[in-house]
Amino acid sequence: MTEPQMDWEDVYRQDTAPPWSIGAPQPELAALIEQGKVRSEVLDAGCGHAELSLALAAQGYRVVGLDASQTAIAAATAAATERGLTSATFAQADITDFGGYDGRFNTVMDSGCLHTLPVERRQGYVEAIHRAAAPGAALFILAFAERPFGHDGPGPNGFTADELRDTLATRWTVDEVRSATLYGKDFQPPDGADPPRNVKRSADGLLMMPGFLLSAHKDAEPSR
Ligand SMILES: C[S@@+](CC[C@H](N)C(=O)[O-])C[C@H]1O[C@@H](n2cnc3c(N)ncnc32)[C@H](O)[C@@H]1O
């Protein structure tokens, strides 16, 4: 399955919010916050409208959201200001090749970013977030499984569990990859694709799509 290169700026300039902007953090990641698994400072990688960052800041976490889209970053910044949240900051960056945060983050969270990246840029991403992580930092990635919409047309670069593990294991110590659900609003299938099938619907009308939650950590530096 391949993802034609998305124009993220164009996506966020539309009048209608994209299907992944559900007005709340993805439930799998919200659960990690509730379970106390997140430590400041947090990197929200590919934050988009940044409901994850905003929820973290509302609970007192310090968080930096990075995204390719300046429009999304402006919207996230405005939402933080409107909600009086001062511990969330946002910046435009290419998450596959960014600097300026070396060793800074104790938690890196990815709410549906990795599976949008072209396959050939995945390792750049894995390296860049590893560089930005502090020794011992936790990494959580919520990513689509293969063919999450149940059709063979264009779509995100979803993973098998082994592919996801192997992709991160080049730099990170992977602790777990387990099945997970991604939620989204209804969307128009890409040209040439059948309507989504094998997709469930939640009680509040959101689409429920199959994915994985990867948990990993950056090894602490060896003591001398
Ligand atoms: C499916 S959206 C998820 C957005 C957000 N994390 C959420 O849960 O609503 C994927 C996000 O990754 C961002 N993205 C894609 N490629 C990127 C890159 N190379 N650098 C930074 N952000 C990127 C997009 O702009 C988009 O906001």
PDBQT file of the ligand as one rigid body, heavy atoms in Angstrom, charges set to zero:
ROOT
HETATM    1  C1  LIG A 301      -2.528  11.571  10.422  1.00  0.00    +0.000 C 
HETATM    2  S1  LIG A 301      -1.930  13.142  10.908  1.00  0.00    +0.000 S 
HETATM    3  C2  LIG A 301      -1.936  13.006  12.696  1.00  0.00    +0.000 C 
HETATM    4  C3  LIG A 301      -1.908  14.359  13.376  1.00  0.00    +0.000 C 
HETATM    5  C4  LIG A 301      -1.958  14.338  14.894  1.00  0.00    +0.000 C 
HETATM    6  N1  LIG A 301      -0.837  13.638  15.469  1.00  0.00    +0.000 N 
HETATM    7  C5  LIG A 301      -3.264  13.778  15.384  1.00  0.00    +0.000 C 
HETATM    8  O1  LIG A 301      -3.291  12.737  16.050  1.00  0.00    +0.000 OA
HETATM    9  O2  LIG A 301      -4.298  14.411  15.109  1.00  0.00    +0.000 OA
HETATM   10  C6  LIG A 301      -0.191  13.030  10.502  1.00  0.00    +0.000 C 
HETATM   11  C7  LIG A 301       0.548  14.309  10.824  1.00  0.00    +0.000 C 
HETATM   12  O3  LIG A 301       1.923  14.137  10.511  1.00  0.00    +0.000 OA
HETATM   13  C8  LIG A 301       2.408  15.336   9.964  1.00  0.00    +0.000 C 
HETATM   14  N2  LIG A 301       3.594  15.042   9.136  1.00  0.00    +0.000 N 
HETATM   15  C9  LIG A 301       3.668  14.247   8.056  1.00  0.00    +0.000 A 
HETATM   16  N3  LIG A 301       4.928  14.225   7.569  1.00  0.00    +0.000 NA
HETATM   17  C10 LIG A 301       5.644  15.038   8.363  1.00  0.00    +0.000 A 
HETATM   18  C11 LIG A 301       7.007  15.438   8.388  1.00  0.00    +0.000 A 
HETATM   19  N4  LIG A 301       7.902  14.990   7.482  1.00  0.00    +0.000 N 
HETATM   20  N5  LIG A 301       7.414  16.292   9.350  1.00  0.00    +0.000 NA
HETATM   21  C12 LIG A 301       6.534  16.753  10.279  1.00  0.00    +0.000 A 
HETATM   22  N6  LIG A 301       5.234  16.403  10.312  1.00  0.00    +0.000 NA
HETATM   23  C13 LIG A 301       4.798  15.557   9.367  1.00  0.00    +0.000 A 
HETATM   24  C14 LIG A 301       1.255  15.878   9.150  1.00  0.00    +0.000 C 
HETATM   25  O4  LIG A 301       1.342  17.249   8.876  1.00  0.00    +0.000 OA
HETATM   26  C15 LIG A 301       0.072  15.518  10.024  1.00  0.00    +0.000 C 
HETATM   27  O5  LIG A 301      -0.269  16.549  10.902  1.00  0.00    +0.000 OA
ENDROOT
TORSDOF 0
